[in-house]
Amino acid sequence: MTTAAVLDNPAAIVRRVQTILDSLCKRKSYRLRIPKDGYRILEHYLIISARPNRAGVRAYDHVELLSAAEKQLRRQGIENVVLVPVLE
């Protein structure tokens, strides 16, 4: 998927990322959620934030899952998407 395609339809990419995160979190005691306003376009990148659905999640685990999701996106040909953690 070209950069233009990613930036032209960010909502579709956000949905795809949420599906990937749901899959990666199946065996975890928490879920990572993308807030309704949890994305923005910055130059040629789609920046998506995700946060755990409960307190007490270690930042290390959270970032590890986001990294795995980015790798899945790249394997699917989706570049220029950056996932960032949000911890409360």
Secondary structure, 3 states (H helix, E strand, C coil): CCHHHHHHCHHHHHHHHHHHHHHHCCCCCCCEECCCCCEEEECCEEEEEEEECCCCCCHHHHHHHHHHHHHHHHHCCCCCEEEEECCC
